[in-house]
């Protein structure tokens, strides 16, 4: 395991976040020197409790902070080796980077298929190509094909999450930023969603950055993970190593501890203090 804040951007990274700070309302410091990378064709997990800064990190990448009076004030963000801080969200979608927001955010009054088709609004490669990709989405989400004529607002939470991911796929992404995909879903549906993520990664080559509170399942599907606390990355490593880390087991996997505490409170905190500086 390494100190993520001191890592140089990986040469094979599709995304590199380098020492960024995010401030809201010009005074509230939310992210403090966050650095990490996502390899091309990889699945990377960004882990932490509610309020740790996961969603803010994703919005910093996809340039959605301005609508919430937030901004990146230090550091830079590279997508395929090029800075993207000045890119609009639409430009990022055209370049192949798209975020699936927490809470699914379907257009409830539109049908499932109409929701999916809105994901192709940036494309200029013709109706035939769009239709082929629609059928591809249905091949990964057969339940959506059955419900294609139903109003999205009347589908289940799991189906709405499938719609949100399928809509992102319609933009032909190289990378998807997936925010809390397990939130509010039954365990069986969570497994189904993550299996589809794995298949999309392996079969379509889509890179994923997963922001998740459900550390257990995220570390089963990701190759590498970063743990955020209070706007800082405090630990990172290969997913299998994080699963075996005693502190991660206690604080995030519910094994061997009595309730979740902060890394700052463990007896080895002085040794780890370099992660937080």
TAGI-V318925 format. One record per residue. N is the residue number from 0. PSI is psi in radians with two decimals (none if undefined). D_FIRST is the distance of its C-alpha to the first C-alpha in Angstrom with 2 decimals. Layout:
N PSI D_FIRST
N PSI D_FIRST
This chain:
0 2.67 0.00
1 2.94 3.75
2 1.82 7.15
3 -0.54 8.77
4 -0.25 12.14
5 0.11 12.18
6 2.44 11.50
7 2.60 14.77
8 2.32 16.12
9 2.47 15.58
10 -0.44 18.97
11 0.28 19.10
12 2.33 18.19
13 -0.48 21.04
14 2.30 19.78
15 2.12 18.14
16 2.10 18.15
17 1.73 18.18
18 0.79 18.36
19 2.59 20.95
20 2.47 23.03
21 2.29 25.41
22 2.36 28.57
23 2.48 31.17
24 0.48 34.83
25 0.06 34.07
26 -0.45 33.00
27 1.92 30.28
28 2.04 26.77
29 -0.80 24.57
30 2.42 21.45
31 1.58 20.20
32 0.79 18.29
33 2.24 16.32
34 2.36 14.50
35 2.98 13.00
36 2.74 14.35
37 2.09 15.79
38 2.63 16.62
39 2.22 20.28
40 0.25 21.12
41 2.95 17.86
42 2.07 17.27
43 2.40 14.62
44 2.37 14.57
45 1.90 14.95
46 2.76 15.12
47 2.85 16.93
48 2.99 20.30
49 2.28 23.56
50 0.04 23.93
51 -0.41 20.28
52 0.19 21.08
53 -0.88 20.15
54 -0.70 23.73
55 -0.70 24.25
56 -0.80 21.34
57 -0.71 22.92
58 -0.53 26.32
59 -0.70 25.25
60 -0.79 24.24
61 0.10 27.48
62 0.76 29.62
63 0.20 31.00
64 -0.56 30.57
65 -0.59 34.00
66 -0.26 35.84
67 0.31 34.19
68 0.65 34.84
69 2.80 31.27
70 2.65 30.02
71 2.07 27.11
72 -0.30 28.10
73 2.79 25.36
74 -3.05 22.95
75 2.88 23.46
76 2.19 22.68
77 2.31 23.14
78 2.09 24.23
79 0.69 24.81
80 0.01 24.60
81 2.41 27.25
82 2.45 27.18
83 0.15 28.29
84 -0.54 28.90
85 -0.01 32.63
86 2.49 32.79
87 2.79 34.54
88 -0.66 33.13
89 -0.74 35.83
90 -0.71 34.82
91 -0.68 31.21
92 -0.76 32.55
93 -0.56 34.73
94 -0.21 31.84
95 0.25 29.96
96 2.11 27.62
97 2.54 28.77
98 2.38 27.70
99 1.96 28.74
100 2.68 29.37
101 2.40 28.71
102 0.05 31.93
103 -0.85 32.99
104 0.91 35.81
105 2.78 38.32
106 1.75 41.83
107 -0.52 43.57
108 -0.17 47.07
109 2.75 46.20
110 2.88 46.01
111 -0.80 42.79
112 -0.69 43.80
113 -0.67 44.73
114 -0.79 41.31
115 -0.72 39.69
116 -0.46 42.06
117 -0.38 41.12
118 -0.24 37.76
119 0.24 39.71
120 -0.40 41.44
121 -0.10 39.71
122 2.61 40.61
123 0.50 43.56
124 0.25 43.63
125 2.77 46.48
126 -0.62 47.27
127 -0.76 46.96
128 -0.71 43.31
129 -0.75 42.57
130 -0.69 44.43
131 -0.71 42.48
132 -0.53 39.19
133 -0.75 40.71
134 -0.59 41.49
135 -0.77 37.96
136 -0.76 36.67
137 -0.50 39.21
138 -0.54 38.05
139 -0.48 34.58
140 1.23 36.14
141 -0.47 39.49
142 -0.59 40.04
143 -0.56 40.38
144 -0.65 43.09
145 -0.64 45.07
146 0.28 44.69
147 -0.51 45.15
148 -0.01 48.35
149 2.58 47.23
150 2.30 46.54
151 -0.57 42.79
152 -0.28 43.43
153 0.17 44.90
154 2.93 42.04
155 2.92 39.45
156 -0.71 36.08
157 -0.71 34.37
158 -0.65 36.87
159 -0.63 36.36
160 -0.67 32.60
161 -0.71 33.57
162 -0.78 36.05
163 -0.73 33.50
164 -0.73 31.11
165 -0.67 34.16
166 -0.71 35.52
167 -0.69 32.33
168 -0.50 32.67
169 -0.26 36.22
170 0.03 35.04
171 1.04 33.46
172 2.65 29.97
173 -0.48 27.27
174 2.43 24.73
175 2.26 25.08
176 1.95 23.50
177 1.96 23.98
178 1.97 24.28
179 1.01 24.28
180 -0.34 25.92
181 -0.15 26.15
182 2.19 27.96
183 0.17 31.32
184 2.61 31.32
185 2.62 32.14
186 -0.67 29.43
187 -0.69 31.34
188 -0.62 31.47
189 -0.80 27.76
190 -0.74 27.15
191 -0.76 29.74
192 -0.81 28.26
193 -0.56 24.76
194 -0.67 26.42
195 -0.70 28.30
196 -0.80 25.20
197 -0.76 23.79
198 -0.71 27.19
199 -0.66 27.48
200 -0.81 24.16
201 -0.69 25.17
202 -0.55 28.86
203 -0.13 29.20
204 0.34 26.01
205 2.24 25.33
206 2.55 21.85
207 2.40 20.77
208 1.98 18.87
209 2.05 19.20
210 2.03 19.48
211 2.45 19.74
212 -0.47 20.37
213 1.42 20.55
214 -0.64 16.91
215 -0.92 18.09
216 -0.62 19.78
217 -0.72 17.48
218 -0.24 14.55
219 -0.51 17.25
220 -0.44 18.22
221 2.75 15.29
222 -0.53 13.04
223 2.62 10.19
224 2.64 10.06
225 2.39 10.10
226 2.17 11.66
227 2.40 14.63
228 2.20 16.71
229 0.75 19.95
230 0.15 19.31
231 2.59 15.97
232 2.08 12.40
233 -0.28 10.89
234 2.52 7.49
235 2.81 5.90
236 3.07 4.51
237 2.53 7.25
238 -0.73 10.09
239 -0.60 10.92
240 -0.68 7.80
241 -0.66 8.39
242 -0.54 11.98
243 -0.14 11.71
244 2.23 9.98
245 -0.69 13.20
246 -0.69 13.09
247 -0.71 12.47
248 -0.78 15.27
249 -0.81 17.47
250 -0.54 17.16
251 -0.37 16.91
252 -0.05 18.03
253 0.49 20.93
254 2.09 20.29
255 0.05 21.26
256 2.97 21.93
257 1.33 25.08
258 2.71 24.35
259 2.27 21.46
260 -3.11 20.65
261 2.65 18.47
262 -0.47 15.22
263 -0.31 17.58
264 -0.04 19.70
265 2.75 17.55
266 -0.34 18.60
267 0.26 15.33
268 -0.67 15.57
269 -0.67 16.79
270 -0.59 13.74
271 -0.06 11.62
272 -0.43 14.52
273 -0.45 13.10
274 -0.46 11.20
275 -0.05 14.75
276 none 16.79
